[in-house]
Amino acid sequence: MKLNLQDYENKAREAIAEGVVLLKNRGNVLPLKEGAKVALFGRIQSHYYKSGTGSGGMVNAGKVWTFPEAFEKAGLVLNKTLVEAYAEFDKTNPYDMGAGFGAEPWSQEEMPLTEELAKKAKEDSEVAIVLIGRTAGEEQDYRYERGAYRLSETEAEMLKTVRKVFDKVIVLMNVSAVLDMTDIEAADPDAILYAWQGGEVGALGTTDVLIGKVSPSGKLTDTIAKKIEETPAFPNFGRFDYNCYGEDVYVGYRYYSTFNNDAVLYPFGFGLSYTEFNIVPKEFVLKDSMGKIIASSDELFVKKFIDDKGASLELTFEVTNTGSFAGKEVVEVYARLPQEKLGKPELTLAGFAKTKELAPTQSCKITVKVDPYIISSYDDSGVTGNIYSYVLEAGEYVFLAGDSQATLKEAGKFALGETLVIEKLSQQMAPIQGFKRVHPVASSKGTAPYEIFYEDVPLAKVRDLELAKADKPECLPYSGDRGIKLSDVKSGKASMDEFLAQLSDEDLAAIVRGEGMGSPKVTAGTAAAFGGISPALKAFGIPCGCCSDGPSGMRMDCGTRAFSLPNGTLLACTWNTEINEELFSMLGVEMVKNKIDVLLGPGINIHRHPLNGRNFEYFSEDPLMTGRMAAAQFRGLKSAGVSGTLKHFCGNNQETHRHDIDSVVSERALREIYLKGFELAIKEGGADSVMTTYGAVNGTWTNGRHDLCTEILRNEWGFKGMVMTDWWAKIGDVDGNISRNDFARCVLAQNDWYAVCPDAAENSSNDNLLESLNNGFLTRGHFVRCAKNICEFLLRTHAMERFEGNEPELELEGFDNDDASVNAANVEYFDIKDGTVIDLSHVLSIQGCVYAFGLDIKQPGCYKMEITGSSELSELAQIPIGIFFQSIPSGTFTFNGTGGEWKTLERKILLSSKYGVVRFYFGGNGLKLKDLKFTFEKEWDPELGWDAYSDYIKG
């Protein structure tokens, strides 16, 4: 395997340029001409948001390019008066990193802009660019308030002032997801460009579009509504106990196209280019699984659908670049389905494809395949006579195509004279709590195709736990150690069943406990070790697999550098599966370099509501788009012999109170919207690792849902892989016992391992695994089933090769570690308890360097850290040491000159997990270190929440 860092950066830069979305370009203000004089407004210009917050964004990146740096590199001339003004403002108003995990503010305080300063900038500038920055992420949703989902008052005033002074105004959005556009539209800028969050080279890729090096081809994967109050989930989002998904399958554009197109500001699939294209339908046929045309007329469709399960519709188009710029175009195909008894959205994305770059006047032919299954509907009530089935109801099926929903034209149609059953299933995951859902009826007002009617949601006939208890998998009896190693299974000398029969009950309990975070058994600073985590399991030849956050690149809390990728929304807005696959194949090689086997990503939950803070990790409001992008990323990872993890399975559509909230949703909406992306990623991308959510769906926490983890995932979809919980997740039912140590419930459901335990070889989490085996709640077969899933996964990994002494061969270029990067292999672990002293006399505290060390925390809790050092510098000198625990800022030690005397500084720190990594970042020279002492002060109780320990989180 080969990987050149420059090639990696170039591929990311290419993806960024294809993922930024141009919404407006009046008077062709873009692209900017070479040498254009630019006035750049907005304080975030010096602090590019490379990603959202939390586990999906904690990549220890190298250089993160800012827009001023990217502009100057591209030959644009920045207004120096403004550059200096924002630099001075930054000194007196430093960037606020927040305190604790997922606590970074959504936006930074904006510099008040005077009309005088704007006019001064105008004197030597041709165009103004107003930069709006936002972040969001794990643990915190956006709020519908200024400075979060809405512009702050200072931002809005800045935009008004710039619009008043400048003739040409461009708004550039460095944001995690779509924002409220009210103030932006009111200012009427000439151009609006959503740049999203592009990782460490995001500013470079965006600038390539701004200067016309690349013509924009990104398309929205969400609808931007005029008002948040008119979004479909608005009445059903934000509760702390449960949310009823009353909008049902009418998510995003499905809702607007059916009930309220007037609410749309920018439609799903919309994005401008610097050139123009003509899309002409050429062919509409049905082909079998071998690609042979088997039907091209209406009367044959019914029979062929039934006879050939691999059949697909194919629509071929000729796309011509009719403008004056080279560029790429997306062909979007939507289905208009017959309403009939089930009721359906007016538009459903049925397929899409992106052209190669076309020069002016150049044409190409492009084919979009439509799987009949994708356009079928699930009957959860029996109204069609086919209960618990995917069906194509009788009626007319019209296919519309264009470069956005605004340009759709008919590309083909057919009519069914009878309802077809595409797949017969059984009731799974149906709600236990009654509520009403949206159902369309013909409109009498004429403003939209349909009006909203409400119907009762079908409820579950049997509780999941009852069905789970009836599932008793068989296994071979315990044989004791027969000398069979896992490598013997790999070579075919023994079967997996024979191998697993050797494991004792204690071994089987240990293997379903993931260990971490920061387990010393795998790459330092990563999220978890799994598999061979005990001496006994290791003796059987089971390796430890290594998991690392996250979907935007690898998180290694020890300080090892990793490449920061564009966020999920940006990558989806490329509408380009090929470039996603190529980029993630490179990420896969980088994972091999760092001995990481499983990436905790991609995140593929649906953008149900614009305030969800986790939207930056996820792709779209549409399940087909979501599934196709995830499948492409998985294919890329697997080309390097590593894997990813689909998360969060399923219904994780609100971060606030995510550990406790219950998503109450119909079986139809689950199957058509919220599960579909996972299904496609598995069937089309070979996904073989899944993470369940923190919260509950329809009354049961997902990690304990047998219908989700066994019936749907494995029995219906044919999934061959492992399932893990989210980290320290609760388990249980909303009307029963809820805890963090009911691991038996996970095993019963076939959620294979719990993430994470302090020490997996021992029962450090006080779980009930062996107790449940002894009282008959679990059988040995349940344990063996989970162990089999884990071991079969490990057999496909480089972890197995490393265990056997066969390191993958790598050719790497440009990955030399710089002074600020830590080699994960050199991280030393120390036992931490009350009174522990770590010798630091060997540490070189050179400016810009880091020192990282691992902690094996014998008593998790609140500690006082005392560091002793000396400096010959004057007492006015300031020598800061930034403190990071698990890559989260935890305060600063700031020394002054001590005249050569030893001086001790102290800070508070919360060490809440068994393992962890502390990293010191040295902000100055001239300091000599002696030692670091830890003093235990009080216990850590996770039930009290983070606020109870704010003094220790803030340091």
N, C-alpha and C positions, 0 to 999 in steps of 0.2 A: 504494500500500500504506500502511496505517495501523497504528500500534501505540502504545497508551497503556500506560506502565509500570505504572500502577495496575491496569489490566485484566489485564495479564500476571501480576502478583503475585496477583491474585484468582483467576485460573484455576489457577495453581499451588497456591494454598491450597485450592481446591476439590478438586483432584486428590489432594492430601495427605490431606484428610479422608476421601476415598473409598478411599485405599490403606492407611490404618492398619487393623490387624486386631485385633479384640477377641476374645481366646481364652477369657476367663473373666470372669464378672460375678455372683458370688454375692451374693444379697440386694439386687441392683440398687444396689450401691455407686456405680455410675456410671449416669447422669451426675451430676456434682457440681452442687449447688445454687448459685444466684447468691449471692455473698458468702461462700462456704464458706471456713472457716479450714483452711489446708493446711500441713502440715509436709513440706517437700521435702528428701529425703535423697539423697546422691550427689554427688561432687565435679564430675562432668561437667556439672552444671547451669549452670556459668558458661562452658562451652566446647562448645556444641552441635555434634555431628558432622553437618555438612551433607552429607558424602559420604564415600566411601572414598578411598583414597590412589592416587597415581600419575596417569597421564594422564587418567583418567576423573574426577578430582576436583579438578584444579588450576585452578579457576575463581577469578579475582580478583573475588570477590563484594563487593557493598556491605555493608550491615548484615546480619549473621547474627543472627537473633533467638534469644535463650536462653529456656529455659522460665520462669525467674523473671520476665523481661520480659513474656512472653506471658501468664502467669498474672495478673500485675497489670493488664495491659491488658484482660483479660477480667473483671476484678472479683473475682478470687479474692484472699483475704487470706493472704499468706505469713507464716510464723512468722519473726520477725526474729532471734530467738536463733540459729536454724539458719543463716539467711542470713549473719549476721556470723561464725559459726563457720567456715563453708566459705570465706568471703572471707579470713579470717586464715590458714587452712590453705593457700590458694592462693598467698599471699604467700611463705610459707616452703617451699612445694613447687610451684614454677612448672610450668606445662604443658610437657611434654616433646615437642618437635616432631621429635625424631629427627635423624639426620644423613645427608643424601643422599637420592637418589631412592627412593621406596617404602620408606623406612626408619622411618616413624613407628610407634611402638609400638602394639600392638593396643588397649591400655587405659592409662589414667593411674592413677598411684598413688592408691588410695582413702584417704580420711580415716578412721582408726580411730574407731568410734562407741562411746562409753560408754553404759551403761544410764542413767547419771545425766543425760546430755545428752538422751537420748531421752525420759526422763520429764519433763524440764523443758519440752521441746517439746510434749509431750502436754498439759500444763496449759492451753495456749491454742490447741489444734488439734483439729479434728474428724476429720480423715483424714490418713493418711500416704501419701505417694507416694515410692517408692524408684526412683531413676533409674539404670539400668544403661547404660553407654556402651561401644561397641566400634567399632573401625574395622578395615579390612583392605584389601588391594588389590593393585596391580601389584607383581610381584617377590616377594611373600611370602604364602604361604598361612597360614591359621590353624594353630595347633598344638593338639593335644589335651592342653592343660595349663591350669592355673589362670592367669587373667589374659588368656587368649586365648579359645579356644572354651568353656572352663569359667569360672565365676565365680572370682575370686581369693578367697583365704581371708578377706581383709578385707571383700570384698563379701558373701560368704556370712554372715559374722558380723554385718555390718550388717543384713542382711535378717532374721536370727534375732532380733536385738535389737529391731528395729522391730515384728516380729510379736508378740513377747512383751509389748510395752508398749501397742501400739495395737489398738483393736477393729476398725478399718477400714484395710486396707492394699492399696494399688494398686502393681503393678510396671509401670514404663514403660520400654520397651526402645528406646533410641536407638542402633540397631545396623545394621551393614551387611547382615547376613543372619541366619538362624536360629542360635541358640546352644544349647548343652547346657542342658537345663531341670531337671536333677537337683536342684540346690540350691534353685531357685525353687519347684519343686513340693513339696519337703520343707518349706519354710516356709509353704506353704498360704496364699498371699495371696488376698484376696477378688476381685481383678481383675487381669488381665494384658493389657496392650495393647502389641502390636508397632508402634512408631512408625517404624521403619526410619530412613532418612536423607532428610530432606525438602528439602534445599537451604536457601536463605537464609530462607525463610518456613516452614520445616518445623515449628518450635515453635508458630507461629500456627495452622496447619492442624490439628495434633494437638490443640491446646487447644480448637478448635471442637468436636471430638468429646468431649473430657473434660467440657465444660460443657453438652453436649446441644444446642448450636447446630446440629450435624449428627449424625444417627444413623449409627453406623458401618455400612459396607456392604462393607468390604474382606474379601477371602477369601485364604487362604494359596495361594501358587503352588508350595509345597513341602510335603512331609510332614515333620512334626517327630517324630522317633523317640525312644523312651524312652532308648535307648543307642546310641551311635555304632557300637559293635561289631555292631549288628544292621542297619546300613544296607547296601544291596546292594553298593556299591563298596568297602566297608571293606577287604576282603582285597586289593584291586587298585588301591590309591591310595598315592602317596607315594614310589615308587621314583625314582631319579635318572636311570636310563637308559631304561626303558620301563615302561609299564603295560598289562597285558592286560585288556581289558574283558570279563571272564568273565561278568558279569551280563547281557551282551548287551542285548536290548531291554527287559529287566526293570529299568527305572530308576524310582526313586521309588515312587509309588503303584502302578505296574504290578507291581512286585515284592511289595509288602506285600499287596495284594489277592489275589495269586496264591498266595503262599507263607507269609506271616507277618503277618497283621493284628494279632496280639497285640503286635507290636513298636511299634505306632503309638501315640503320645501325642496328637497333633492331626493329623487327616488332611488331605491335599491338598484344597483347596477349602473348608476350614472357616473360619468367621468369624461371630461373633455380631452381633446388632443390638439396639437399644433397643426394637424393636417385633417383631412376628411376622407371618409371611406364610403364606398357603395357596396352594400351586401345584397346579393341576388340569389334567391333559392333556385337550386338546379335539380335536385332529386329527392324523393321521399319514398323509401322502400322499407320492407321488413326483411332482415337477414337472419340466418340461423347462426349457431355458435361457431361455425366454420367460416362465416363471412359470405355465404352463398345467398343470393336473393331468393326468397321463398314466397314473397307476396308483394304485389304492387297495386292491388286493387282492394276496395273495401270488403268485398264478399269473402275474401280469403283470410282476413285478419282473425276472425273468431276461431276458426279451425286451427290455424297455425299457432296462435297463442297457446292453445290447449296442448297441441302436439309437441311443440319444441320449447322446453323450459329455458333454453339458452338464447332464444330469439330476442332481437333488439331492433328498434326502429332506428333508421339512419337518415339524417337530413344533411344533404350536401349543399354547400354554398360557394359562390364565387365572390371573393372579396377583392376590391380594387382600391388602391390608394389614388384618390382623385385630387389630392392637395399638392402642396409644394414642399412638405417635409417628409423625410423617411419616418416610419413609425409602425407600431403594432396595433392590431385591433382585436377586440373580443366579440365573438358571436354568441349571443345569449338566446337560448330557446326556452320558451315558456309554454306550458300546456293550459288550455282552458277546458276544464273538465265539466261534464254534465252535473247539474245540481242534484237532481233526482231526490232520493230519500235521505241520504246521508248528509247532504249539504257539503259544499266544498268551496275553497277559496276561488276567487275569480281568476287568479294567476298562480301557477306553481312552477318554479324553476325545474326544468326537465333535463337540461344539459347545457354545456358551454364548451367553448374551445377558443384558443388564442392563436393568432397567426404568427408566423415569423416576421421579422422586420421587412416591410415592403417599401421599396423606393417609390417616388412619385410615378404614377401611371402603371406601376407593377401590380399584377394580379396573382392570386393563388386560389386553389380550391381547398376547402376545409370541411371536415365531416364531424357532425355532432351525433353521438350515439345516445339513444334514450331507452333505458331499461323499463319495460312495462311495469315492473315492480315499483319503480320510483314514482310513477304516476297513479298507482293504485291507492285505495283508501281503506282504512281499517274499520270494520264494523264491530263496535264493542257492545252494541245493544240488540242486535238481531233484526234491525229494521229492514235490512235487505233480504232477510231469510237465510243469511249466512253468518251467524254469530261467530265472533272471534276469528274472523277471516279477513285477509286482504282481498279486495274485490275491485273490478272495473265495472261500474254500473252501466247499464244500457244507456245509450245516448251518443251524442256527437263529441268527438275529441278533436279539438282544434289546436294546432301548434303555431305559435307566433315567434318571430325571430327579429332581432335588431341589435344595435349596440348599446341599448338601454331600454327600460320600460317605456320611455317617451317616444321611441321610434319603431315600435313593434309592428310587423306586417305578417299576414298569414303566409305560412311556409308549407302547409299540408294539413290534412284532416282525414278522419275516418269515422265511421259510425258503427256502433255495436247494437245488434238487435236484441241481445240478451246479456244479462249480468254474468261476468266471468269471475270465478274464484281463482285468484292467483296463488294463494297459500292459505291452507287451513291450519289454525293454531288453537290455543286454549287460553282461557282467561289468566292473565298474569299481572300482578302489581296494580290491580284496580283499587280505587279509593275505598276507604271504610267510612269516610265522612262525607255526607251528602252536600252537594252544592249545585248551583245552576251554571250552565255553560252557554256560550254564544252559539246560535244556529241561524243561518240566513233564511230570510223569506223575501219574496219578490218585492221590490221597492215601489211605493205608490207616489213617491216624491220626485223621482226623476233626477235627483242629485247624485245618486250612486246606484250601482246595479241591484243592491240588496239592502234591506233593513235588518236590524238585529232583533232576533227573537231568542228567548232563553228556554232551555230545556233541562230537565234533571239529568244528572250524570249517573250512569249505571254503577252500582256498587259491587264490591267483592262478595262472592258467594261463600268463600272459605278463607280463613285467615292463613297467612303464609306459614306461620310457625307450625300449624297443624300438618301442612303438607311436607314441611321440611323434616319433621320427626318421622314421617313415614318413609323417607328416603334413607335406606340403610345399605350403603355400599359394602360389598364383600371384599375380603383380602385373604391372603395366605396366613396361616397361623404363625405366631412368633417362633422363629427357628434358632435364635441365638446366632452368634458370629460364626459364619461358615467360610470366612476368608474372601468373600466376594467384594470387590471394590466397584465404585461407580464406573471406573474405566473399563471394567469387564462388561458392563452393560453397553457402553459405547462401542466396544469391539465386537459385541454379539456373543460373548462367551457365556453370558447369563442374562436372564430377563430382568426387567425392572421390578417385577413382583417378587422375584427371588431375592433380589438385592434388598428391597425394603423390608422383607420378612425378618431380616437380621436386626433391625433397629428395635431397641427396647421402647417401652412406653415413655420413659424419660427422654429418650432421643427424639421420639416423634413429637413430644410436647415442645422440645427445644427448637425444632426446625420451623415451627410456626410462629416463633418469636423473632421478628427482625430486631437488629441491634443498632443503636445509634442515639442521637446524631453524633457524628464525628468518631465512630468506632475505630479504634486503632488497628482492627483486623483488615481494613481496606484502605484505600487512598485517603490520606489525612484531610479532614475538613469536609467530608462528603456526608450525604444524608443518611445512609444506612448500609449495613452489611446484612446479608441474608444467606441462608443455605447452611454451609459448614461452619457454624458459629461456635460450636463447642468442641473440646478436644475429642470427644467420642465420635462426633459426626465427621470431623476432619480425618480421624483414623480410618473411617470407611471410605475415604477418598472423595468426600464432598467438598468442593471449593467454596470459598466465600465470594458471593457476587457483590458488586458495588453499585449503589444507586446514587445519582447526583441530581439535585435540582439543576436546571429547569428548562422550560420551553424556549428561553431566549439565550441559551448558552449555559455552560457548566458553572455551577456554584461550588467553589472550594474555599471554605472559610479559613483555611490556613494561610491564604494570601497568594496561592498560585494563580498566575495570570491565565485567563481564558478569553476566548474571542466572544464579544458581546454581539449577538445577532439581533436583527429587527424583530419587533414584537409580532404576535400572531395576527393581529388585525391588519397590519401593513402587508405581511406576507400573503394573506388571503386576498387583499385588494389587488394583487398582481393578476388574479384570475389565471395564473400560470402554474400548472402542476409540475411542469418540467423543471422550472427554475427552483421550485421548492425542493424537488428531489435532488437536484444537483447540489444545492447549498447544504442540505442535511447529510449528504454523503460525505462532504468535507467535515462537518461537525462530527460525524461518526469516526473518522480517522483521528480527529483531535481527542475524542473519547478514548480511543485505543492508546494514544500517546500517554494519557493520564490514568490508564488502568481502570477505567469506568465502563461498566457493562450495560447499565440501564439508565437512560435519561428519564427524569420525571416530567415528562411532557411528550407530545403536545397536549395542551389544554384545549378541550373542544366542546365546552358547554355553549349553549345558544345565547346570543345577545337578546335575551328576552326583554330587557329594560335598559334604557341608556344610563341609568345611575349605577348599575352594577360595577363595582370597582375592579372586578377581575376581567372585565371585557377586553383589556389589552392583551391578555394571554390567549383569549379565545378568538375565533375567526369571524363569526357571522351570525346574523339572525336566521340564516337558511341552513337546513340540515344537509342538503346535497353539497353545497359549497363547503361546508364544514368537513364532511366525510371525505370528499375528494382531496382536499388539501392535507388532511391528516394522513390519508393513505399514501400520498406522494412523499411526505416527510418520513413515514415509516420505511418506505422502499429505499429512500436514501440512507437512512441509518443502517438498515440491514445489509446494504451493499458493502459496509465496512465490518460486518460481523457483530454489530452491537444492536441494541434495541431501544425503544422508547416506552413510555407508559401513558396510555390514554387516561385522561383525568378531566373532570371528576365525575365518576360514574354513579349516579346521574342526577340531574335536576339541581345542580349547584348554581343558582342564578341570583343569589344575594349573599354578600359577604357579611353584612351586619347580623350578628347572632347566628353565624353559620354553624356553630356547634350544636345548636338547639332547634333550629327552625325546621318545620315540617312543610314540604312542598306537597300540596294537595292537588292532584292533577289526574285527569281522566286517562284511562288506558289507551284510548285512541291518540290523545296528544302525546303521551309518552312514546308510543310506537312510531308515529309519523314525524314528530319533531325532536323530542329530547333524547331518544335512543338511536335515531337513524344515523347520525354522524358516527357513533361508535360502531354500529353495525357495518357501515361502509368501510371504515378504516380497517376492520378485521377481515372482511371478505375481499376487499380490493388491495389492501396494503399489507396483509399478513401480520397485523398487530398481535402481539402475544404477551402483553403485560397491561394490566388495567389497575387503576386506583379508584376505590370507592370514595364517597364523600364524607364530610363531617356530619352532615345533617340527615334528616329523615325524608323519605318519600312515602306518602300515604300511610303514615303512622308507625313505620319501622325504619330504624337507621339502616342505610343502604348496605353497610358492611355485614349486616345480619339478615339480609333478604335472600333467601334461598331461590325465590323466583327470579331475582335479578342475576345472581352470581352463578346459578346452576341452570335453571330452566331456560331462561332467555339467552344468556351469554353462551353457554356451552351446548345445551341440547337443541336450541333453535338455530343459533348462528354457527355452530361447529367450532367455537373458539378452542384453540389448543395453546394454553399458556397459563400464567399465574395471575392471581388477584391479590393485591395488597390493600390494607386500609390506608387512610390518610394518617398523618402523624399524631399520635396520642388521641385518636378519635374516641368518642363515646359510642356505646353499643346498647341496643335495647329497643323498647317500644314506648310510644308516647303515653300509653295507658298502663305501663308496667314498670319493671325495674330498668333503670338506666345507669350505666357505670362505664368505667374505662378498663375494667379487668374481667369482663365476661367474654374472654377469648373463645370459650366453648361455642358461643352463639355464632361467631365468625366461622369456626371450623364446620359447624353444622350447615352453614349456608354455602360453604366452599369458597369463602374469602380466605385464601391460603395462608397468609401470614399477617401478623399485626405489627404495625410500625408506630412506635419503636419502643424497645425495652432497654433499660440501662445495661443489663447483663443478661443476654439471652440464654446462657448456659445454666443459669440459676433462675428460680422463679422470683426475679427481682421486682416484678410488677404485681405480685400476689394474685396471679390469675387463677382461674378455676379449671384448668385443662385436665389435670389428673383426677381432680375431684369429680368432674363430669364423666370421666371414663369409668371411675369406680362406681358411681351411682346409676350408670346406665343411660344417662342423657346422650352421651357419645359412645360410639363403638370404635374399636381399633380401626375398622374400615374407614371411618371418617378421617382419622389422622393420616392413614396411609394414602388416601386420595389426595390430600393436600400436599403431603411429602412428595408424591409422584409428580404432581404439577410443578413443584419447585425444582426437583431434580431433573426432570425432562427439559425444563427451561435452561438450567445450568449446563446441561450437555451441549447446548447450542452456543455457548458463550466462549469468549476468550479467557474467562476466568478458569474454565476447565483446562484450556491449553496451558495457561500459566501454571496451574497446579501440577500439570504433567511435565513442566520444564520446557515447554515449547512457546516461547515468546513470539508474537507476530512480528514479522519483519516490516519495519517502517523506514521510509525515506522522507525526512523532514527538512524543509528549508525555511529559514527566516524565523525559527522558533527559539533562538538563543534567549535564555533567561536574562532579563535585565536586573539591576540592583533592587528593584522594588517588587520582584517576584520571588515567591518562596518555592523551593523544590519540595513537593509534598513528601517525597521519600525521606527527607532529612528532618522531618518534624519529630521532636522528642516529646514523649508523654511523661507527665509527673502525677503522682498521687496527691490529691488535694484534700486536706482536712484542716481542722483547727490547728493553727500554728505552723503549717507547712512553710518552709523557706526555700526559694529557688535561687541558686547562684546565677547572677547575671554578669559576673566580672569578665566573661569571655565575649560578651555581646558588643559589637561595634556599632555605636549609635551615630551613624553617618546620615546626614540630611538626605531624605528621599528614600532611605532604605527601610526595610521592615524586618522584624524578628517575630517569629511565630512559634508557639509551643502548645502541645496538647495537654488537656486536663482529664484525668480520671478522677471524677469528683465523688469521694466516698460519702459525703453528706451534702446532697444538693440543698442549696439555700442561699441566704444573704450573707455576703462576706465583706470585710474591710480589707482592701489591698494597700500595702505600704511599700513604696519603692524608695530605695536609698541610692543617691548619686551625688556627684560633686562636679564642680566646674571652676576653672581658673578665670572664666570671663567675669566682667564687671557685674555688679548686682542689678544693673539695668538690662542686662541681656535676657532674652526670653528663649527658652529651648523647650518647645512643646513635644510631648509624646502622645499621639492619638491612640486611644484604646478601643479595640474592637473585639467583641465576643460573638462568635458565630457570624462574623462579618457585620454585626450590628454595632453602630457607634455607641460606646459606653463611657464617654467622658474623655478627659485629657489631664495628664500630668504636665504641669508647666514649671520647669526649673528656671531659676535665675542664677547668675554667678554666685558661687558660695565661697570664693577665696580659697578654694582647694579643700574646704571642710566638707565632711559628709552631711547631707541633709536628707530628711525623710519626708515624703509627701504621701498623703493617703486619699483614697477614693472608695466609694461604695460600689459593689457590683453584685448583680444577681446571677448566680450560677445555678440554673434551674434544671439542668439535665445531667445525666451520668457522665457523658463525654462532651467535650467541647474544645474549641481552639481559641486561644487569646492571641491577638496580633497587635504588636506595637508598631506604629508608624512614626518615624523620627522626623520632626519638622525643622530640626536645626542641628548644628555641629557643636562640639565643645563640651560634651557631657560624658562623664565616666560613670558607669553603673556598678553597683555593688550587689544588691539582692532584692528580691521581691517576697514579701510575707503575706500570707492569707490568714485572717482571723475570722472564725465563724461567729455570726451574730444572731441569726434566727432562721427558723425553718421556712421552707417554701411550700405554700399550699395553693395549687393551681385553681382550686375552687373559688378562691378569693378574687381572682382576676388580676390583671396587670396593674391597675390603678393602686392597689393596696401596697405595691412595691415600687412606686414611682421614684422614691429617693434612691433606690438601688439601680433602677433602670437608667436614670439620668446621671448616675455616678456622683 
